[in-house]
Amino acid sequence: MGELLVEGDELVVHLSGTEKLEAVHGDLRAPRASWRSVEVLANAHEPADHELKEGERLPGYSEVAVVRSRGQKLFAVVHHDTPRGVRIDFDGTDYDAWIVGSTDPESLKRRIEQP
């Protein structure tokens, strides 16, 4: 399962080997200065269930993909056992947002927002 961590001044999504194959993508990194907001999502699958996807997608079950929707480019890593999650919005990066599934998105949001 994709793991979202704060490493120094960066936010990092570490993907498993299988996820890297599914998404045809490596780990993602974004500098702290680019983080705009963090939101807890009750249904982390929903934002990835639209428009064009590049990667693995089983609607409502698993998404590990780049999603282009409504003029935005998102990266989603959400699995059936982590249907809740967080959405992190960015300015000035390759992605407008990341959607990451989590068993405890409230705690994850707090860790991300700590100075």
C-alpha positions as CSV (number, residue, x, y, z in Angstrom):
1,M,0.0,0.0,0.0
2,G,1.3,3.5,-0.9
3,E,2.7,5.2,2.2
4,L,2.6,9.0,2.6
5,L,5.4,10.4,4.7
6,V,7.0,13.8,5.6
7,E,10.7,13.5,4.9
8,G,12.4,16.8,5.9
9,D,10.9,19.5,3.8
10,E,9.2,17.1,1.4
11,L,6.0,15.1,1.2
12,V,6.7,11.7,-0.3
13,V,4.4,8.9,-1.5
14,H,6.4,5.6,-1.4
15,L,4.9,3.0,-3.6
16,S,5.3,-0.7,-3.4
17,G,7.0,-2.6,-6.3
18,T,3.6,-3.8,-7.4
19,E,2.1,-0.3,-7.3
20,K,5.0,1.1,-9.3
21,L,4.2,-1.5,-12.0
22,E,0.4,-0.8,-11.8
23,A,0.8,3.0,-12.1
24,V,3.9,2.8,-14.4
25,H,5.3,5.4,-12.0
26,G,7.9,5.7,-9.2
27,D,7.6,7.4,-5.8
28,L,6.4,10.9,-5.8
29,R,7.9,13.9,-4.0
30,A,6.7,17.5,-3.4
31,P,8.4,20.3,-1.5
32,R,6.7,21.7,1.6
33,A,6.3,25.1,-0.1
34,S,4.0,23.6,-2.7
35,W,1.4,22.1,-0.2
36,R,-1.8,24.1,-0.4
37,S,-4.3,22.1,1.6
38,V,-4.9,18.6,3.2
39,E,-8.5,17.2,3.3
40,V,-9.8,14.0,4.8
41,L,-11.9,12.1,2.4
42,A,-14.7,9.7,3.5
43,N,-14.5,8.1,0.0
44,A,-11.0,8.3,-1.5
45,H,-12.1,6.2,-4.5
46,E,-14.5,8.8,-5.8
47,P,-12.0,11.5,-7.0
48,A,-10.2,8.8,-9.1
49,D,-13.4,7.5,-10.6
50,H,-13.6,10.1,-13.4
51,E,-12.2,10.8,-16.8
52,L,-8.9,9.5,-18.2
53,K,-6.7,7.2,-16.1
54,E,-3.2,6.0,-16.7
55,G,-2.5,3.0,-14.5
56,E,-4.5,0.3,-12.7
57,R,-8.1,1.0,-11.8
58,L,-10.9,-1.3,-10.6
59,P,-13.7,1.2,-9.8
60,G,-14.5,1.5,-6.1
61,Y,-11.9,-1.3,-5.3
62,S,-8.5,-0.1,-6.2
63,E,-6.9,2.8,-8.1
64,V,-3.1,3.3,-8.6
65,A,-3.1,5.8,-11.4
66,V,-2.6,9.2,-12.8
67,V,-6.1,10.7,-13.3
68,R,-6.9,13.6,-15.6
69,S,-10.2,15.1,-14.7
70,R,-11.8,18.5,-15.1
71,G,-8.6,20.2,-16.2
72,Q,-6.7,18.7,-13.2
73,K,-3.9,16.1,-13.0
74,L,-4.2,13.9,-9.9
75,F,-2.3,10.9,-8.6
76,A,-4.3,8.3,-6.7
77,V,-3.2,5.3,-4.7
78,V,-6.3,3.9,-3.0
79,H,-7.1,0.2,-2.2
80,H,-10.2,-1.7,-1.0
81,D,-8.8,-1.9,2.5
82,T,-8.2,1.9,2.6
83,P,-11.3,3.4,1.2
84,R,-10.9,6.5,3.2
85,G,-7.9,8.8,2.7
86,V,-6.5,12.3,2.2
87,R,-6.3,14.7,-0.7
88,I,-3.3,17.0,-0.8
89,D,-3.6,19.9,-3.1
90,F,-0.5,21.5,-4.6
91,D,0.7,24.7,-6.4
92,G,3.6,24.6,-8.8
93,T,4.1,20.8,-9.0
94,D,3.5,18.2,-11.7
95,Y,0.3,17.3,-10.0
96,D,-2.7,19.4,-8.8
97,A,-3.4,16.8,-6.1
98,W,-2.6,13.4,-4.6
99,I,-5.2,11.1,-3.3
100,V,-3.8,8.6,-0.8
101,G,-5.9,5.9,0.9
102,S,-5.4,5.5,4.7
103,T,-6.8,3.5,7.6
104,D,-6.5,6.6,9.8
105,P,-6.7,9.7,7.5
106,E,-7.3,12.1,10.5
107,S,-3.9,11.1,12.0
108,L,-2.2,11.3,8.6
109,K,-3.6,14.8,8.1
110,R,-2.3,15.9,11.5
111,R,1.2,14.5,10.7
112,I,1.3,16.3,7.3
113,E,0.2,19.6,8.8
114,Q,2.7,19.6,11.6
115,P,5.3,22.4,11.1
